């Protein structure tokens, strides 16, 4: 019954907002006095439906109710003629070809497909293993989101906001706390590039691959410093920081956001000016889902040269990898900011029969040509032994394909948001390093890495310094700036199905994470929000104190956690927008 009431309420409010705005030509279908709306700043506060039974002249048909999996009897059970009027208006919107939100219930044949469509973490498949939403709403307009917020508040449901579906713990489509709905932004993916001003507006349902592709179609000398996985949604990526291969030269994605549109808990649509600098600060690295539904971002696009250079140099332990990794720690954060020298560590078969070894892959982007790169590397990191044949010159947009493992594919592949499901399950964790790890420490890490394959599959070391170290720790909620050498990403992967196999790997990576304690940041031991990790701590189902939330909050945000709590208290004092690791109000 609650789900039917929500659906009716959602349809009612959606239609009321659409008819009261320029988004819909249905304004004349209803009599002028049939809906009382509040001011433009808060269009939902005084909504009423007093006289709708006399304001619409179209009868709702039973066929349409069946399409919604609501029978005529259901509609009578949850409301009066006004219920059928609203559903009729919903039907009319679709009939007239006006974009209308999709609403999927567990009874809809498309429900499972829509729910699965953007679950990028296969650990949360098959679906019976996770809590499911009462509804999935796929808005085309901001008014649809306003309606979803209004109805969810009235009926005691939580909202999960899904952009690309890459949340490491599935919090964009899973709730362990209460009945919930998903607002899936998949249809909000418009991108507008202004080459003259070097800016872009991108809706939160777009992926970073779609953004890169849109930029490249307009200009080959403009780019944006975000991540390497094309199917990651900009909504979550930008709101948690957004590290990428140009971050040492230009900072994070969040450092280059100049405006945003957000719908707050009261249904108001706000931009940077109307939301104020505190809230604008919070959503650029503090996780947007704690503060509202971000519908679009305005970005400062940045100059990239016509030619960039990439290389991947592999070295094993037998090829002096330990000394190279040790030296990398002293070089990667101090070298020219135009060069980002990333390091991947994996287990491979050794040249010695029956044994395994560690392969270190030095994966690099340089914003310039080979002739400039080679002397720079020879001066700064001669131990690597880089030669011209290791290097490839290409355009910046082609480097996006290269780092995504898509070299040679057409650029159009960046615009797909189909999940790259491989039948592999995954759990990730993260750390930051502030002091170089000794060669002895590295050898201990390799030994454990090789001995316990259930604990760790690969590690990724991402260098900081350059522009990352020049930006103040309090400029955005992302506090890992000066003093950070590099971040570590840990991943464990497996193909064996079943709870037992999953639990074995989950326990394993936790043991490896514990083993790494002496080598990483302390007081607090820090983590990267984009690699969300519920092992760090979770909120209560009810009230969560500042002290309890600090257990995980200080690890993500450091000195900025207190200010985030202050902003949350201002904009959502009742904690309507909450999840297992949302910012709590005081």
ZAMARGU-4260 file (C-alpha; in steps of 0.2 Angstrom, whole numbers, plus 5000, padded with zeros to 4 digits):
<rodrens>
0) 5000/5000/5000 | 5014/5012/5004 | 5022/5010/4987 | 5005/5014/4979 | 5003/5029/4989
5) 5020/5035/4985 | 5017/5032/4966 | 5001/5042/4966 | 5009/5056/4976 | 5024/5056/4964
10) 5013/5057/4949 | 5003/5071/4957 | 5017/5082/4962 | 5026/5079/4945 | 5011/5084/4935
15) 5008/5099/4946 | 5026/5105/4944 | 5027/5102/4925 | 5010/5112/4923 | 5017/5126/4933
20) 5033/5127/4923 | 5039/5131/4905 | 5043/5113/4904 | 5026/5107/4899 | 5012/5114/4888
25) 4999/5106/4898 | 4996/5121/4908 | 4979/5124/4900 | 4973/5107/4903 | 4969/5111/4921
30) 4959/5126/4927 | 4969/5140/4934 | 4963/5138/4951 | 4965/5119/4953 | 4983/5119/4960
35) 4990/5131/4973 | 5008/5133/4971 | 5020/5142/4982 | 5034/5154/4977 | 5047/5150/4963
40) 5060/5148/4977 | 5050/5134/4985 | 5037/5127/4973 | 5032/5112/4984 | 5029/5119/5001
45) 5010/5123/4999 | 5005/5111/4986 | 4987/5106/4986 | 4975/5097/4975 | 4958/5103/4982
50) 4948/5105/4966 | 4956/5094/4953 | 4941/5083/4952 | 4933/5097/4942 | 4948/5103/4932
55) 4952/5089/4920 | 4940/5083/4907 | 4950/5066/4902 | 4945/5050/4910 | 4959/5038/4915
60) 4958/5021/4906 | 4961/5005/4915 | 4974/4999/4902 | 4985/5013/4908 | 4983/5008/4926
65) 4988/4990/4921 | 5003/4997/4912 | 5009/5005/4928 | 5004/4988/4937 | 4990/4998/4946
70) 4972/4991/4944 | 4957/5002/4945 | 4953/4995/4962 | 4971/4999/4968 | 4968/5017/4963
75) 4951/5018/4972 | 4960/5011/4987 | 4973/5024/4988 | 4963/5039/4984 | 4949/5048/4975
80) 4945/5054/4958 | 4960/5065/4960 | 4971/5050/4960 | 4965/5045/4943 | 4966/5062/4937
85) 4984/5063/4941 | 4988/5047/4932 | 4978/5053/4917 | 4989/5068/4917 | 5004/5057/4918
90) 4998/5047/4903 | 4994/5063/4894 | 5012/5069/4896 | 5018/5054/4888 | 5005/5054/4874
95) 5010/5072/4869 | 5028/5066/4868 | 5034/5076/4883 | 5048/5069/4893 | 5041/5061/4908
100) 5050/5052/4922 | 5051/5033/4921 | 5044/5024/4937 | 5048/5006/4940 | 5041/4995/4953
105) 5045/4977/4957 | 5030/4972/4948 | 5036/4980/4932 | 5044/4969/4919 | 5058/4981/4917
110) 5062/4984/4935 | 5076/4971/4937 | 5084/4977/4920 | 5084/4995/4926 | 5091/4991/4943
115) 5105/4980/4936 | 5109/4992/4921 | 5121/5003/4931 | 5127/4991/4945 | 5146/4992/4941
120) 5151/4982/4956 | 5148/4964/4952 | 5150/4960/4971 | 5132/4966/4973 | 5125/4954/4960
125) 5115/4943/4959 | 5101/4955/4965 | 5093/4944/4978 | 5108/4947/4989 | 5105/4965/4991
130) 5090/4976/4998 | 5080/4982/4983 | 5071/4999/4981 | 5052/5001/4982 | 5054/5012/4966
135) 5066/5017/4953 | 5063/5034/4946 | 5072/5039/4930 | 5069/5058/4929 | 5071/5068/4913
140) 5068/5085/4921 | 5073/5093/4937 | 5054/5094/4942 | 5054/5075/4943 | 5067/5075/4956
145) 5058/5088/4966 | 5043/5077/4966 | 5053/5062/4971 | 5060/5072/4986 | 5043/5078/4991
150) 5035/5061/4991 | 5049/5052/4999 | 5049/5064/5014 | 5030/5063/5016 | 5031/5044/5016
155) 5046/5041/5026 | 5057/5034/5012 | 5075/5037/5009 | 5083/5042/4993 | 5098/5034/4984
160) 5105/5045/4970 | 5114/5035/4956 | 5124/5043/4943 | 5136/5030/4935 | 5134/5016/4948
165) 5153/5014/4953 | 5151/5017/4971 | 5163/5004/4979 | 5150/4999/4992 | 5134/5001/4982
170) 5127/5016/4992 | 5120/5024/4976 | 5108/5010/4974 | 5108/5000/4991 | 5101/5005/5008
175) 5103/4994/5024 | 5093/5007/5035 | 5076/5010/5028 | 5063/5008/5014 | 5071/5018/4999
180) 5069/5023/4981 | 5082/5026/4968 | 5083/5042/4958 | 5093/5036/4943 | 5100/5051/4934
185) 5104/5041/4918 | 5093/5052/4907 | 5101/5068/4913 | 5117/5067/4902 | 5117/5083/4892
190) 5134/5091/4889 | 5136/5109/4882 | 5154/5114/4878 | 5158/5133/4876 | 5175/5134/4867
195) 5176/5152/4867 | 5175/5153/4886 | 5183/5136/4889 | 5169/5131/4900 | 5156/5116/4900
200) 5140/5112/4908 | 5138/5093/4911 | 5123/5085/4919 | 5126/5073/4933 | 5120/5057/4924
205) 5134/5059/4911 | 5150/5049/4912 | 5167/5056/4911 | 5170/5046/4895 | 5155/5055/4887
210) 5162/5072/4894 | 5179/5068/4886 | 5171/5064/4870 | 5160/5079/4869 | 5175/5090/4873
215) 5186/5082/4859 | 5172/5085/4846 | 5173/5103/4849 | 5192/5105/4852 | 5208/5095/4852
220) 5217/5107/4863 | 5204/5108/4878 | 5203/5094/4891 | 5198/5091/4909 | 5207/5083/4924
225) 5196/5068/4929 | 5198/5049/4930 | 5203/5036/4918 | 5188/5024/4918 | 5176/5031/4905
230) 5160/5023/4912 | 5161/5032/4929 | 5147/5045/4932 | 5152/5063/4934 | 5139/5065/4948
235) 5149/5054/4961 | 5166/5057/4953 | 5166/5076/4954 | 5158/5076/4971 | 5171/5065/4979
240) 5187/5074/4972 | 5191/5066/4955 | 5209/5062/4953 | 5216/5059/4936 | 5231/5058/4924
245) 5232/5077/4923 | 5230/5081/4942 | 5248/5085/4945 | 5247/5099/4933 | 5229/5105/4935
250) 5222/5098/4952 | 5207/5087/4954 | 5191/5088/4945 | 5183/5096/4960 | 5196/5110/4959
255) 5190/5115/4942 | 5171/5116/4945 | 5165/5134/4944 | 5146/5132/4947 | 5133/5119/4950
260) 5114/5116/4950 | 5107/5107/4965 | 5090/5102/4972 | 5090/5103/4991 | 5079/5094/5003
265) 5065/5107/5002 | 5064/5105/4983 | 5073/5121/4979 | 5084/5122/4963 | 5100/5131/4968
270) 5115/5137/4959 | 5131/5143/4966 | 5125/5160/4970 | 5109/5155/4978 | 5116/5140/4988
275) 5130/5150/4995 | 5149/5147/4996 | 5148/5135/5011 | 5137/5123/5002 | 5146/5125/4985
280) 5162/5121/4995 | 5154/5105/5003 | 5149/5097/4987 | 5166/5098/4978 | 5174/5084/4988
285) 5162/5081/5002 | 5150/5069/4993 | 5135/5077/4985 | 5122/5065/4991 | 5123/5071/5009
290) 5118/5089/5004 | 5106/5087/4989 | 5103/5080/4972 | 5116/5088/4960 | 5109/5089/4943
295) 5123/5098/4934 | 5141/5105/4935 | 5149/5119/4926 | 5167/5116/4923 | 5183/5126/4919
300) 5191/5117/4904 | 5209/5117/4903 | 5222/5119/4889 | 5231/5103/4883 | 5244/5102/4870
305) 5241/5095/4853 | 5253/5081/4856 | 5255/5072/4873 | 5267/5057/4876 | 5262/5041/4885
310) 5273/5026/4890 | 5271/5010/4900 | 5288/5002/4906 | 5287/4985/4915 | 5300/4979/4927
315) 5299/4963/4938 | 5308/4960/4955 | 5321/4951/4945 | 5324/4967/4935 | 5327/4978/4950
320) 5309/4983/4953 | 5312/4985/4971 | 5325/4998/4969 | 5315/5007/4955 | 5299/5008/4966
325) 5309/5014/4981 | 5317/5028/4970 | 5300/5032/4962 | 5294/5038/4979 | 5307/5052/4979
330) 5304/5057/4961 | 5286/5055/4956 | 5280/5070/4967 | 5294/5082/4963 | 5296/5080/4945
335) 5288/5092/4932 | 5269/5094/4935 | 5266/5090/4917 | 5272/5072/4920 | 5261/5060/4930
340) 5271/5044/4933 | 5258/5031/4940 | 5263/5014/4947 | 5254/4998/4946 | 5259/4982/4955
345) 5253/4965/4950 | 5257/4947/4953 | 5263/4937/4937 | 5272/4921/4933 | 5291/4922/4935
350) 5304/4916/4923 | 5308/4904/4936 | 5297/4889/4933 | 5283/4887/4946 | 5286/4903/4954
355) 5277/4920/4954 | 5285/4937/4955 | 5279/4955/4956 | 5278/4966/4941 | 5279/4985/4943
360) 5271/4995/4928 | 5276/5013/4927 | 5262/5021/4917 | 5264/5039/4912 | 5256/5054/4904
365) 5267/5069/4899 | 5259/5085/4892 | 5272/5087/4879 | 5282/5078/4866 | 5295/5064/4867
370) 5310/5076/4863 | 5306/5086/4879 | 5301/5070/4890 | 5317/5060/4887 | 5329/5073/4894
375) 5317/5076/4908 | 5317/5058/4913 | 5335/5056/4910 | 5338/5070/4923 | 5325/5065/4936
380) 5323/5046/4935 | 5338/5039/4924 | 5336/5022/4934 | 5321/5018/4924 | 5330/5017/4908
385) 5317/5025/4897 | 5321/5025/4879 | 5312/5033/4864 | 5305/5016/4858 | 5295/5015/4875
390) 5286/5032/4871 | 5271/5035/4860 | 5265/5052/4855 | 5246/5055/4852 | 5232/5068/4856
395) 5226/5070/4873 | 5209/5062/4868 | 5218/5047/4862 | 5228/5045/4878 | 5211/5043/4887
400) 5208/5028/4876 | 5226/5022/4880 | 5224/5023/4899 | 5207/5015/4898 | 5214/5000/4889
405) 5204/5005/4873 | 5218/5010/4861 | 5213/5008/4843 | 5195/5009/4847 | 5184/5023/4839
410) 5181/5038/4850 | 5162/5034/4850 | 5166/5020/4863 | 5169/5033/4876 | 5150/5038/4875
415) 5144/5021/4880 | 5139/5019/4898 | 5136/5000/4897 | 5144/4992/4912 | 5160/4983/4909
420) 5155/4967/4918 | 5168/4953/4917 | 5162/4940/4929 | 5175/4946/4942 | 5170/4951/4959
425) 5180/4965/4968 | 5183/4974/4985 | 5194/4990/4986 | 5202/5000/5000 | 5214/5015/5000
430) 5228/5023/5009 | 5240/5038/5009 | 5258/5038/5011 | 5268/5053/5018 | 5285/5045/5021
435) 5294/5034/5008 | 5294/5016/5012 | 5311/5008/5014 | 5318/4995/5003 | 5316/4983/5017
440) 5298/4988/5019 | 5295/4985/5001 | 5302/4968/5001 | 5291/4964/5016 | 5276/4970/5006
445) 5281/4959/4991 | 5283/4944/5002 | 5266/4945/5009 | 5259/4950/4991 | 5265/4934/4984
450) 5261/4923/4999 | 5243/4927/5001 | 5234/4929/4984 | 5217/4929/4993 | 5222/4945/5002
455) 5227/4956/4987 | 5227/4956/4968 | 5235/4972/4963 | 5240/4989/4970 | 5240/5006/4962
460) 5252/5020/4968 | 5246/5037/4962 | 5258/5052/4964 | 5254/5069/4972 | 5264/5085/4972
465) 5264/5098/4958 | 5247/5107/4958 | 5240/5095/4970 | 5252/5102/4984 | 5249/5120/4979
470) 5231/5120/4983 | 5226/5124/5001 | 5220/5109/5012 | 5204/5118/5016 | 5200/5125/4998
475) 5188/5110/4996 | 5184/5095/5007 | 5198/5085/4999 | 5212/5088/5012 | 5226/5077/5005
480) 5237/5091/4998 | 5255/5096/5003 | 5264/5083/5013 | 5256/5068/5004 | 5268/5058/4993
485) 5255/5047/4985 | 5239/5037/4987 | 5238/5018/4987 | 5223/5008/4980 | 5221/4990/4985
490) 5211/4978/4975 | 5206/4960/4978 | 5197/4951/4964 | 5190/4934/4962 | 5178/4924/4950
495) 5172/4910/4962 | 5154/4912/4966 | 5146/4911/4983 | 5146/4919/5000 | 5160/4909/5007
500) 5172/4914/4992 | 5167/4932/4995 | 5170/4932/5014 | 5187/4924/5012 | 5193/4938/5000
505) 5185/4952/5011 | 5194/4945/5027 | 5209/4943/5016 | 5210/4961/5010 | 5206/4967/5028
510) 5222/4958/5034 | 5233/4965/5021 | 5226/4983/5025 | 5231/4979/5043 | 5248/4973/5038
515) 5251/4990/5029 | 5248/5000/5045 | 5266/5004/5048 | 5269/5011/5031 | 5255/5023/5028
520) 5248/5039/5035 | 5243/5041/5054 | 5232/5051/5066 | 5221/5049/5056 | 5225/5035/5044
525) 5217/5043/5028 | 5207/5036/5014 | 5200/5042/4997 | 5181/5045/4997 | 5180/5039/4979
530) 5186/5022/4985 | 5172/5021/4998 | 5175/5008/5011 | 5162/5004/5024 | 5176/4995/5034
535) 5181/5012/5041 | 5165/5014/5050 | 5146/5017/5047 | 5132/5028/5054 | 5119/5021/5065
540) 5101/5018/5058 | 5095/5032/5069 | 5105/5046/5077 | 5123/5047/5074 | 5134/5058/5085
545) 5148/5069/5078 | 5161/5058/5088 | 5155/5042/5081 | 5154/5049/5063 | 5172/5056/5066
550) 5178/5038/5066 | 5176/5037/5047 | 5174/5055/5043 | 5191/5061/5049 | 5199/5047/5038
555) 5191/5054/5022 | 5191/5073/5026 | 5203/5077/5039 | 5203/5094/5045 | 5187/5098/5034
560) 5175/5086/5042 | 5170/5098/5056 | 5165/5111/5042 | 5156/5098/5032 | 5145/5094/5048
565) 5141/5112/5050 | 5136/5114/5032 | 5125/5098/5034 | 5117/5105/5049 | 5112/5121/5040
570) 5105/5113/5024 | 5098/5097/5030 | 5095/5098/5049 | 5083/5083/5050 | 5095/5072/5041
575) 5083/5067/5027 | 5098/5064/5014 | 5107/5050/5023 | 5116/5034/5020 | 5129/5023/5029
580) 5143/5036/5027 | 5133/5052/5025 | 5138/5068/5034 | 5128/5069/5050 | 5120/5085/5056
585) 5124/5091/5074
</rodrens>
